[in-house]
Amino acid sequence: MAKVTFLPANVTYEFDLETLPYQEHGKPKSFLDIAQNNGFHLEHACGGNCACTTCHVVVKQGEEFLSELEDDEADKLDMAADLQVGSRLGCQVHFVRDGEVVVEIPSWNRNYVSEGGGSMNLGDAIPVAKK
């Protein structure tokens, strides 16, 4: 089983990598795919096509269970706000094996949505799902 915790919401989802349905946003088994499967809002203005940085997350724990950084993702990350060690695009980084991962959504992104800012992809802000 694989498990991801999204901070600061402190919401954890556990799932089987072999049976996780693909939601066609980002790469299969990506943080965006997992979020979509569970009704958790992770901004993704480009629809998960590695064309923006709105799904920027910071991996805090468990990077060994995730895909390597590819050139397209690295090029986009160069333009991300608040770039830091562990920064990845939620639509591109994906699980490659079972494990427990913790990611944080940077404050510039979560604050915009939680304070009622519109989402380029979804329109009006929606609340983060609690589980």
N, C-alpha and C positions, 0 to 999 in steps of 0.2 A: 504494500500500500504506500501511497505517497500522501504527503500532507503539506499544505501551505497556510501560513498565517499572514494576514495582511494587517500591518500596523499603520496608523495608530488605532484603527477600529478594533484591533485585537480579535479579529474574526478568523477562525480556522476552518478549513475544508479538508476532508480526508476523502480519497478516491482511489479507484483502481486504474492504473495507467492503461491497462489493456481494454477496459470497457468505457472509458470516458468518451462521451459523444463529442464529435467535433462540431463547433458552433460557427465555423467558417469566418472567424475573426482572428487574425493572427495565425501563427503556426499551431498545429495540433499540439496539445499538452502544454501550451504557453500559459503564462499567468492570465493573459487576456481571455484565452479559451476557458480556463478554469473559472474565472470571474463570471463570464457569460453563462456558463453551465449552472452557476449557483445564484444568479440574480444580484451579484455584487457589482457595484459601479466602478469601473476602471476606465477613465477617459481614454478615448481612442478616435481622435478626429479623422484620421485617414482610413478608418475601418480595419486597422491592423495590417496595413500593407508596407510598413517600414518607410513611410513617406513623411512622418512628423515625429515629434518627441512627446506628445501628450500622454502617452502611457508609461512614461519614465518611472521606474521603481528603483529602489536601492536594496540589493540583496544583503541582508544582515547576517544570515546563517544558512549554511547548506549549499554553497555554490558548487560543491563537488557532485551534486546530483543533477546539475543543470548543463545545458549545452554550452559549448565554447562560444565566445564572442566572434561573430563573423564580420567581414569587412563592411558590408552594407550597414549593419547595426552600429559598428564603431564610427563610421562616417556620420551617421545621423546623431549619435550621442555627442559628437563634437559640438553640436548646436544646442544641446539640452541645457536648460536653466539648472543651476545648483548641481552641476556634475560633481560626483564624488566617487571614491573607491567603492566598488560594488554597484555602480549605476548600470542599469540594463534597460532595454525597451521591453515592456510587458508583453508586447505582441510577438517578439522574436525569441526571447529566451524561453526555453522549454525544458521540461523534465526529460532526462535520458535514462534514469533509473529511479527506483523507489527510494524515498528518503524524506526527511523533514526539512522544510525551507521556511525562512522568515523573511518577508520583504516589507519595506516601508514605502508608502506613497509620499513623495516630497510635499512639504507644507504648501508650496506655491500652487500646486495642483489641487490638493484636497480642500484647501481653504476656499478657493475660487468656486468650486462646485457646492460645498456645504453651505456657503453664504448666499446661495441663490443665484449664482452666476449661471448663465446658460451654457449648455454643452454644445460644442460645434456639431457633434454627431447626434445628440439626442434631444436637443432643444432645451427646455427648462430643466434645471437641476433636479435630480431624483435623490431620495435619501439612500444612504448606504444600507444594504440589507444586513440585518443582525441575525445571527444564528445561535 
